[in-house]
Amino acid sequence: MCWISGWGATVDGGEWAQIQHLNRCASTHHMPAHTVIHLSCPSSLCVCVFLGETSVSMHSAQVPVLSSRDCSGPGMYQGAISPWMVCAGYLEGGKDSCQGDSGGPLACEDLSVWKLAGATSWGYGCAERNNPALYTLISHALTWIHQQMEKEEALGP
């Protein structure tokens, strides 16, 4: 299982997503390469951080990582999953990232070390049945991330 958390919307269609409140949030400005995880085994659990505008407190939820094959099936994303994406959430719904959470982390524990696995990207609705959220795999975007950081550093303060 992995964890998701953030400040985003917790409701969709009048239903509250089942999430857990956090009292504080730690952030890091620099991400060493060893904190990035390559997700190769579905059913690991991860954490997702919700980073939206509609909540006054941070929320988190523990969500399972699903296989791309399962998420691409009939009634779900039907082939819309690219190699850059990972699907995480419950098929029965109830826990999910939502509007306002884009870019928030999907963090997974690997050998007792928490690692950044993905960034909240998109999905259909919030916490709906057969529509888990999709995350950009950090391992696939790492070169691009480093290029953007180098450009920013070159601009200076």
FISE-625942 format. One record per atom (N, C-alpha, C): atom name; residue number from 1; residue in one letter; x, y negated, z negated. Coordinates in steps of 0.1 Angstrom, whole numbers, plus 2048, in hexadecimal, padded with zeros to 3 digits. Last residue first. Example, Ala and Ser with C-alpha at 12.3 -4.5 7.8 and 13.67 -1.06 7.14 Angstrom:
FISE-625942
ATOM atome num residu   x   y   z
ATOM     N   2      S 880 816 7B9
ATOM    CA   2      S 889 80B 7B9
ATOM     C   2      S 881 800 7B1
ATOM     N   1      A 884 839 7B2
ATOM    CA   1      A 87B 82D 7B2
ATOM     C   1      A 884 821 7B2
end
This chain:
FISE-625942
ATOM atome num residu   x   y   z
ATOM     N 157      P 8B5 6AE 855
ATOM    CA 157      P 8AA 6A8 84D
ATOM     C 157      P 8A2 69D 854
ATOM     N 156      G 8B9 6C1 875
ATOM    CA 156      G 8BD 6BB 868
ATOM     C 156      G 8B1 6B5 861
ATOM     N 155      L 8B8 6CF 88C
ATOM    CA 155      L 8B2 6C2 88C
ATOM     C 155      L 8B6 6BA 87F
ATOM     N 154      A 8C4 6E7 885
ATOM    CA 154      A 8CB 6DE 88E
ATOM     C 154      A 8C5 6D0 88F
ATOM     N 153      E 8B0 6F3 876
ATOM    CA 153      E 8BC 6EF 870
ATOM     C 153      E 8C4 6E5 878
ATOM     N 152      E 89D 6F8 88B
ATOM    CA 152      E 89A 6EF 880
ATOM     C 152      E 8A6 6EA 879
ATOM     N 151      K 8AC 70B 89A
ATOM    CA 151      K 8A8 6FF 8A0
ATOM     C 151      K 8A4 6F4 895
ATOM     N 150      E 8AE 720 887
ATOM    CA 150      E 8BA 719 88B
ATOM     C 150      E 8B7 70C 892
ATOM     N 149      M 893 727 884
ATOM    CA 149      M 89A 722 879
ATOM     C 149      M 8A7 71A 87D
ATOM     N 148      Q 88F 731 89E
ATOM    CA 148      Q 887 726 899
ATOM     C 148      Q 88E 71F 88D
ATOM     N 147      Q 8A0 747 89D
ATOM    CA 147      Q 8A2 73D 8A7
ATOM     C 147      Q 89B 730 8A3
ATOM     N 146      H 894 757 889
ATOM    CA 146      H 8A2 751 887
ATOM     C 146      H 8A5 746 891
ATOM     N 145      I 87C 75D 896
ATOM    CA 145      I 87C 756 889
ATOM     C 145      I 88A 74F 887
ATOM     N 144      W 885 76D 8AC
ATOM    CA 144      W 87F 760 8AE
ATOM     C 144      W 87F 757 8A2
ATOM     N 143      T 890 783 89D
ATOM    CA 143      T 898 77B 8A6
ATOM     C 143      T 892 76D 8A8
ATOM     N 142      L 878 78C 890
ATOM    CA 142      L 883 787 888
ATOM     C 142      L 88D 77F 891
ATOM     N 141      A 862 799 89A
ATOM    CA 141      A 863 78A 89C
ATOM     C 141      A 86F 784 896
ATOM     N 140      H 863 7B3 892
ATOM    CA 140      H 862 7B0 8A0
ATOM     C 140      H 864 7A1 8A3
ATOM     N 139      S 862 7B0 876
ATOM    CA 139      S 86E 7B7 87C
ATOM     C 139      S 86E 7B4 88B
ATOM     N 138      I 849 7A6 871
ATOM    CA 138      I 854 79D 870
ATOM     C 138      I 861 7A3 877
ATOM     N 137      L 82C 7AB 884
ATOM    CA 137      L 838 7B2 87E
ATOM     C 137      L 844 7A9 87D
ATOM     N 136      T 80F 79A 87D
ATOM    CA 136      T 81B 79A 885
ATOM     C 136      T 826 7A1 87E
ATOM     N 135      Y 7F1 7AB 875
ATOM    CA 135      Y 7FD 7A4 870
ATOM     C 135      Y 808 7A5 87B
ATOM     N 134      L 7CE 7AD 872
ATOM    CA 134      L 7DA 7B0 87A
ATOM     C 134      L 7E5 7A6 876
ATOM     N 133      A 7B6 7BC 85C
ATOM    CA 133      A 7BD 7B1 861
ATOM     C 133      A 7CA 7B6 869
ATOM     N 132      P 79B 7D3 865
ATOM    CA 132      P 7A6 7CF 85C
ATOM     C 132      P 7AE 7C4 863
ATOM     N 131      N 77F 7DB 86C
ATOM    CA 131      N 787 7D0 871
ATOM     C 131      N 791 7CB 868
ATOM     N 130      N 76F 7EE 861
ATOM    CA 130      N 776 7F2 86D
ATOM     C 130      N 77D 7E6 874
ATOM     N 129      R 75C 7D6 84E
ATOM    CA 129      R 75E 7E4 851
ATOM     C 129      R 765 7E6 85F
ATOM     N 128      E 76D 7B8 845
ATOM    CA 128      E 762 7BF 84B
ATOM     C 128      E 766 7CD 84E
ATOM     N 127      A 77E 7A3 83C
ATOM    CA 127      A 77B 7AF 833
ATOM     C 127      A 76F 7B7 838
ATOM     N 126      C 773 78D 853
ATOM    CA 126      C 77B 78E 847
ATOM     C 126      C 775 79A 83F
ATOM     N 125      G 776 78D 877
ATOM    CA 125      G 76F 78B 86B
ATOM     C 125      G 779 78C 85F
ATOM     N 124      Y 790 79D 886
ATOM    CA 124      Y 781 79A 888
ATOM     C 124      Y 77B 799 87B
ATOM     N 123      G 7B0 78D 885
ATOM    CA 123      G 7A7 798 883
ATOM     C 123      G 799 794 886
ATOM     N 122      W 7D3 783 882
ATOM    CA 122      W 7C5 781 886
ATOM     C 122      W 7BD 78E 883
ATOM     N 121      S 7EB 77F 86F
ATOM    CA 121      S 7E9 77A 87D
ATOM     C 121      S 7DA 778 880
ATOM     N 120      T 802 77D 855
ATOM    CA 120      T 7F4 77E 859
ATOM     C 120      T 7F2 777 866
ATOM     N 119      A 820 78E 85B
ATOM    CA 119      A 81A 781 858
ATOM     C 119      A 80C 782 85D
ATOM     N 118      G 832 7AA 84B
ATOM    CA 118      G 82B 7A3 855
ATOM     C 118      G 826 795 851
ATOM     N 117      A 845 7B1 837
ATOM    CA 117      A 842 7BA 843
ATOM     C 117      A 83B 7B3 84E
ATOM     N 116      L 85D 7AA 820
ATOM    CA 116      L 853 7A4 829
ATOM     C 116      L 851 7AD 835
ATOM     N 115      K 860 7BF 803
ATOM    CA 115      K 865 7BA 810
ATOM     C 115      K 859 7B4 818
ATOM     N 114      W 86B 7C8 7E3
ATOM    CA 114      W 860 7C3 7EB
ATOM     C 114      W 866 7BC 7F7
ATOM     N 113      V 878 7E7 7D9
ATOM    CA 113      V 87B 7DA 7DD
ATOM     C 113      V 870 7D5 7E6
ATOM     N 112      S 873 802 7D4
ATOM    CA 112      S 872 7F9 7C9
ATOM     C 112      S 877 7EB 7CC
ATOM     N 111      L 872 80C 7EF
ATOM    CA 111      L 87D 811 7E5
ATOM     C 111      L 87E 806 7DA
ATOM     N 110      D 85F 7F2 7F8
ATOM    CA 110      D 868 7FD 7FE
ATOM     C 110      D 873 800 7F5
ATOM     N 109      E 840 7E3 7F9
ATOM    CA 109      E 84B 7E8 7F0
ATOM     C 109      E 852 7F3 7F7
ATOM     N 108      C 837 7C8 80E
ATOM    CA 108      C 837 7D6 80B
ATOM     C 108      C 843 7DA 802
ATOM     N 107      A 823 7AD 817
ATOM    CA 107      A 82F 7B1 810
ATOM     C 107      A 82D 7C0 80C
ATOM     N 106      L 819 796 82D
ATOM    CA 106      L 816 7A4 82A
ATOM     C 106      L 822 7AA 824
ATOM     N 105      P 815 772 829
ATOM    CA 105      P 81D 77F 829
ATOM     C 105      P 815 78C 826
ATOM     N 104      G 804 75C 840
ATOM    CA 104      G 807 761 833
ATOM     C 104      G 80E 76F 833
ATOM     N 103      G 7FC 756 859
ATOM    CA 103      G 80A 753 856
ATOM     C 103      G 80E 758 848
ATOM     N 102      S 7DB 74F 850
ATOM    CA 102      S 7E5 751 85A
ATOM     C 102      S 7F3 74D 856
ATOM     N 101      D 7C7 749 83E
ATOM    CA 101      D 7D2 751 839
ATOM     C 101      D 7DD 753 843
ATOM     N 100      G 7B2 73C 84A
ATOM    CA 100      G 7BA 734 841
ATOM     C 100      G 7C6 73C 83C
ATOM     N  99      Q 79C 758 849
ATOM    CA  99      Q 7A0 74B 84F
ATOM     C  99      Q 7A7 743 845
ATOM     N  98      C 7AD 774 837
ATOM    CA  98      C 7A2 76D 83E
ATOM     C  98      C 7A6 760 844
ATOM     N  97      S 7B5 795 82D
ATOM    CA  97      S 7B9 787 82F
ATOM     C  97      S 7AE 781 837
ATOM     N  96      D 7A1 7AC 819
ATOM    CA  96      D 7A7 7A7 826
ATOM     C  96      D 7AC 799 824
ATOM     N  95      K 78A 7C3 80E
ATOM    CA  95      K 796 7BC 80B
ATOM     C  95      K 79D 7B8 818
ATOM     N  94      G 772 7CD 81A
ATOM    CA  94      G 772 7C9 80C
ATOM     C  94      G 77E 7C1 808
ATOM     N  93      G 774 7EB 830
ATOM    CA  93      G 773 7DC 82D
ATOM     C  93      G 775 7D9 81E
ATOM     N  92      E 779 805 836
ATOM    CA  92      E 76C 802 831
ATOM     C  92      E 76A 7F3 82E
ATOM     N  91      L 793 803 83E
ATOM    CA  91      L 789 805 848
ATOM     C  91      L 77B 802 843
ATOM     N  90      Y 7A8 7EA 830
ATOM    CA  90      Y 79F 7F5 82D
ATOM     C  90      Y 795 7F7 839
ATOM     N  89      G 7C8 7E1 83D
ATOM    CA  89      G 7BB 7DE 837
ATOM     C  89      G 7B4 7EB 835
ATOM     N  88      A 7DC 7D9 859
ATOM    CA  88      A 7DB 7DC 84B
ATOM     C  88      A 7CE 7D8 845
ATOM     N  87      C 7F0 7DD 875
ATOM    CA  87      C 7E2 7DD 870
ATOM     C  87      C 7E2 7E1 862
ATOM     N  86      V 808 7CB 886
ATOM    CA  86      V 805 7D6 87D
ATOM     C  86      V 7F7 7D3 877
ATOM     N  85      M 818 7C2 8A5
ATOM    CA  85      M 80D 7C1 89B
ATOM     C  85      M 80D 7CD 892
ATOM     N  84      W 827 7C5 8BB
ATOM    CA  84      W 82B 7BA 8B2
ATOM     C  84      W 822 7BA 8A6
ATOM     N  83      P 81C 7D6 8CD
ATOM    CA  83      P 827 7DB 8C4
ATOM     C  83      P 82B 7D1 8BA
ATOM     N  82      S 7F8 7CD 8C9
ATOM    CA  82      S 805 7CD 8D0
ATOM     C  82      S 810 7D3 8C7
ATOM     N  81      I 7D7 7D7 8CB
ATOM    CA  81      I 7E3 7D7 8C2
ATOM     C  81      I 7EF 7D7 8CA
ATOM     N  80      A 7C1 7DA 8DB
ATOM    CA  80      A 7C6 7CC 8DA
ATOM     C  80      A 7D2 7CB 8D1
ATOM     N  79      G 7B5 7F3 8DC
ATOM    CA  79      G 7C0 7F0 8E5
ATOM     C  79      G 7C6 7E3 8E4
ATOM     N  78      Q 79D 7EE 8C9
ATOM    CA  78      Q 79D 7F5 8D6
ATOM     C  78      Q 7A8 7F0 8E0
ATOM     N  77      Y 798 7E7 8B0
ATOM    CA  77      Y 79F 7DD 8B8
ATOM     C  77      Y 7A1 7E2 8C7
ATOM     N  76      M 77B 7F8 8AB
ATOM    CA  76      M 785 7F0 8A4
ATOM     C  76      M 78B 7E6 8AE
ATOM     N  75      G 76C 808 8BB
ATOM    CA  75      G 765 801 8B0
ATOM     C  75      G 76E 7F8 8A8
ATOM     N  74      P 786 81F 8C1
ATOM    CA  74      P 778 81A 8C5
ATOM     C  74      P 772 813 8B8
ATOM     N  73      G 7A8 815 8B6
ATOM    CA  73      G 79D 81E 8B9
ATOM     C  73      G 790 817 8BD
ATOM     N  72      S 7BC 807 8AC
ATOM    CA  72      S 7B9 805 8BB
ATOM     C  72      S 7AD 80D 8BF
ATOM     N  71      C 7C1 810 893
ATOM    CA  71      C 7BB 802 895
ATOM     C  71      C 7B7 7FF 8A3
ATOM     N  70      D 7CC 829 898
ATOM    CA  70      D 7C0 828 891
ATOM     C  70      D 7B9 81B 893
ATOM     N  69      R 7E4 821 8A5
ATOM    CA  69      R 7DB 82A 8AC
ATOM     C  69      R 7CD 829 8A5
ATOM     N  68      S 7F1 813 891
ATOM    CA  68      S 7EC 80B 89D
ATOM     C  68      S 7E2 814 8A4
ATOM     N  67      S 7E8 81D 870
ATOM    CA  67      S 7EF 81F 87C
ATOM     C  67      S 7E9 817 888
ATOM     N  66      L 7E8 805 854
ATOM    CA  66      L 7E1 80F 85D
ATOM     C  66      L 7E9 811 86A
ATOM     N  65      V 7F0 7FF 833
ATOM    CA  65      V 7F4 7FD 841
ATOM     C  65      V 7EE 809 849
ATOM     N  64      P 7D8 7F5 81A
ATOM    CA  64      P 7E0 7FF 821
ATOM     C  64      P 7E4 7FB 82F
ATOM     N  63      V 7DC 7DA 803
ATOM    CA  63      V 7D6 7DF 80F
ATOM     C  63      V 7DE 7EA 815
ATOM     N  62      Q 7D3 7C6 7E8
ATOM    CA  62      Q 7DC 7D1 7EC
ATOM     C  62      Q 7D5 7D8 7F8
ATOM     N  61      A 7D2 7A3 7E6
ATOM    CA  61      A 7CB 7B0 7E8
ATOM     C  61      A 7D5 7BA 7EC
ATOM     N  60      S 7CF 782 7D7
ATOM    CA  60      S 7D7 78D 7DD
ATOM     C  60      S 7CE 79A 7DE
ATOM     N  59      H 7CE 75E 7D6
ATOM    CA  59      H 7C8 76C 7D5
ATOM     C  59      H 7D1 776 7DB
ATOM     N  58      M 7D0 73F 7C5
ATOM    CA  58      M 7D6 749 7CE
ATOM     C  58      M 7CF 757 7CC
ATOM     N  57      S 7B6 727 7C3
ATOM    CA  57      S 7BF 730 7BD
ATOM     C  57      S 7C4 73A 7C7
ATOM     N  56      V 7A5 719 7D2
ATOM    CA  56      V 7AD 711 7C9
ATOM     C  56      V 7B7 71A 7C2
ATOM     N  55      S 79F 71E 7F5
ATOM    CA  55      S 79F 723 7E7
ATOM     C  55      S 7A8 71A 7DF
ATOM     N  54      T 7A2 715 80F
ATOM    CA  54      T 794 715 809
ATOM     C  54      T 794 71A 7FB
ATOM     N  53      E 7B9 717 81F
ATOM    CA  53      E 7B5 70A 819
ATOM     C  53      E 7A9 70A 810
ATOM     N  52      G 7D0 733 81B
ATOM    CA  52      G 7C6 72A 822
ATOM     C  52      G 7C3 71E 81A
ATOM     N  51      L 7E1 74B 818
ATOM    CA  51      L 7E6 73D 818
ATOM     C  51      L 7DC 733 81F
ATOM     N  50      F 7E4 769 808
ATOM    CA  50      F 7DB 760 80F
ATOM     C  50      F 7DF 752 80D
ATOM     N  49      V 7FA 783 80C
ATOM    CA  49      V 7F9 777 805
ATOM     C  49      V 7EF 76E 80E
ATOM     N  48      C 7F8 7A6 808
ATOM    CA  48      C 7F6 79B 811
ATOM     C  48      C 7F4 78E 809
ATOM     N  47      V 80B 7C3 803
ATOM    CA  47      V 805 7B7 7FD
ATOM     C  47      V 804 7AD 807
ATOM     N  46      C 806 7E6 80C
ATOM    CA  46      C 80D 7D9 80C
ATOM     C  46      C 805 7CE 805
ATOM     N  45      L 80C 809 80D
ATOM    CA  45      L 804 7FE 808
ATOM     C  45      L 80C 7F1 808
ATOM     N  44      S 80C 81F 829
ATOM    CA  44      S 813 818 81E
ATOM     C  44      S 80A 80D 819
ATOM     N  43      S 7FE 828 83E
ATOM    CA  43      S 7F9 82B 831
ATOM     C  43      S 801 826 826
ATOM     N  42      P 818 82C 856
ATOM    CA  42      P 80A 828 852
ATOM     C  42      P 807 82E 845
ATOM     N  41      C 839 826 858
ATOM    CA  41      C 830 830 853
ATOM     C  41      C 822 82A 84E
ATOM     N  40      S 847 811 860
ATOM    CA  40      S 847 81D 869
ATOM     C  40      S 83D 827 864
ATOM     N  39      L 850 7F1 85F
ATOM    CA  39      L 845 7FA 85B
ATOM     C  39      L 844 806 865
ATOM     N  38      H 86C 7E5 853
ATOM    CA  38      H 867 7EA 85F
ATOM     C  38      H 85C 7F4 85C
ATOM     N  37      I 86F 7C7 83F
ATOM    CA  37      I 86D 7D5 840
ATOM     C  37      I 868 7D9 84E
ATOM     N  36      V 886 7B0 833
ATOM    CA  36      V 87C 7B3 83E
ATOM     C  36      V 87B 7C2 83F
ATOM     N  35      T 89A 7AB 822
ATOM    CA  35      T 88C 7AA 81D
ATOM     C  35      T 882 7AD 827
ATOM     N  34      H 8B2 7AA 82F
ATOM    CA  34      H 8AE 7B7 828
ATOM     C  34      H 8A1 7B6 822
ATOM     N  33      A 8B4 790 839
ATOM    CA  33      A 8B0 79A 842
ATOM     C  33      A 8AC 7A7 83B
ATOM     N  32      P 8A7 778 822
ATOM    CA  32      P 8B2 780 827
ATOM     C  32      P 8AC 78C 82F
ATOM     N  31      M 898 75A 826
ATOM    CA  31      M 894 768 826
ATOM     C  31      M 8A0 771 82B
ATOM     N  30      H 894 73D 813
ATOM    CA  30      H 89C 745 81C
ATOM     C  30      H 899 754 81B
ATOM     N  29      H 880 735 802
ATOM    CA  29      H 883 72D 80E
ATOM     C  29      H 88B 735 818
ATOM     N  28      T 866 746 7F2
ATOM    CA  28      T 874 745 7F5
ATOM     C  28      T 876 73E 801
ATOM     N  27      S 84F 742 7D6
ATOM    CA  27      S 852 742 7E5
ATOM     C  27      S 861 741 7E6
ATOM     N  26      A 836 74F 7C1
ATOM    CA  26      A 844 74C 7C3
ATOM     C  26      A 847 74C 7D2
ATOM     N  25      C 81A 745 7AF
ATOM    CA  25      C 81F 74A 7BC
ATOM     C  25      C 82E 746 7BD
ATOM     N  24      R 802 74F 795
ATOM    CA  24      R 80D 747 79B
ATOM     C  24      R 812 74D 7A8
ATOM     N  23      N 7EC 75E 791
ATOM    CA  23      N 7EE 752 789
ATOM     C  23      N 7F9 74A 78E
ATOM     N  22      L 7D5 76C 7A8
ATOM    CA  22      L 7E2 76B 7A3
ATOM     C  22      L 7E4 75E 79B
ATOM     N  21      H 7B8 781 7AB
ATOM    CA  21      H 7BE 773 7A9
ATOM     C  21      H 7CC 775 7A3
ATOM     N  20      Q 7AF 797 7C4
ATOM    CA  20      Q 7B4 796 7B7
ATOM     C  20      Q 7BB 788 7B5
ATOM     N  19      I 791 79E 7D6
ATOM    CA  19      I 79F 79B 7D5
ATOM     C  19      I 7A2 798 7C6
ATOM     N  18      Q 779 7A6 7EB
ATOM    CA  18      Q 77E 7AB 7DE
ATOM     C  18      Q 78D 7A8 7DD
ATOM     N  17      A 767 78B 7FA
ATOM    CA  17      A 771 796 7FB
ATOM     C  17      A 776 79A 7ED
ATOM     N  16      W 745 784 7F7
ATOM    CA  16      W 753 782 7F2
ATOM     C  16      W 75C 78E 7F5
ATOM     N  15      E 730 77B 812
ATOM    CA  15      E 735 785 809
ATOM     C  15      E 743 782 804
ATOM     N  14      G 729 767 824
ATOM    CA  14      G 723 767 817
ATOM     C  14      G 728 771 80D
ATOM     N  13      G 739 76A 83A
ATOM    CA  13      G 72B 76E 83B
ATOM     C  13      G 724 76F 82D
ATOM     N  12      D 754 76D 827
ATOM    CA  12      D 750 76D 835
ATOM     C  12      D 742 772 835
ATOM     N  11      V 76C 761 80F
ATOM    CA  11      V 75F 765 813
ATOM     C  11      V 75D 765 822
ATOM     N  10      T 784 756 80A
ATOM    CA  10      T 781 763 804
ATOM     C  10      T 774 768 807
ATOM     N   9      A 79D 745 81C
ATOM    CA   9      A 78F 747 819
ATOM     C   9      A 78D 755 813
ATOM     N   8      G 7BE 742 80C
ATOM    CA   8      G 7B4 741 817
ATOM     C   8      G 7A6 744 812
ATOM     N   7      W 7D6 743 7FE
ATOM    CA   7      W 7CC 739 7FA
ATOM     C   7      W 7C0 739 803
ATOM     N   6      G 7E3 764 7F7
ATOM    CA   6      G 7E3 757 7FC
ATOM     C   6      G 7D8 74F 7F7
ATOM     N   5      S 7EE 786 7FF
ATOM    CA   5      S 7EA 77C 7F6
ATOM     C   5      S 7EA 76E 7FC
ATOM     N   4      I 7F2 7A9 801
ATOM    CA   4      I 7EF 79D 808
ATOM     C   4      I 7EB 793 7FD
ATOM     N   3      W 806 7C6 7FE
ATOM    CA   3      W 7FE 7BC 7F8
ATOM     C   3      W 7FD 7B0 801
ATOM     N   2      C 804 7E9 806
ATOM    CA   2      C 80B 7DC 806
ATOM     C   2      C 801 7D2 800
ATOM     N   1      M 808 80C 800
ATOM    CA   1      M 800 800 800
ATOM     C   1      M 809 7F4 800
end
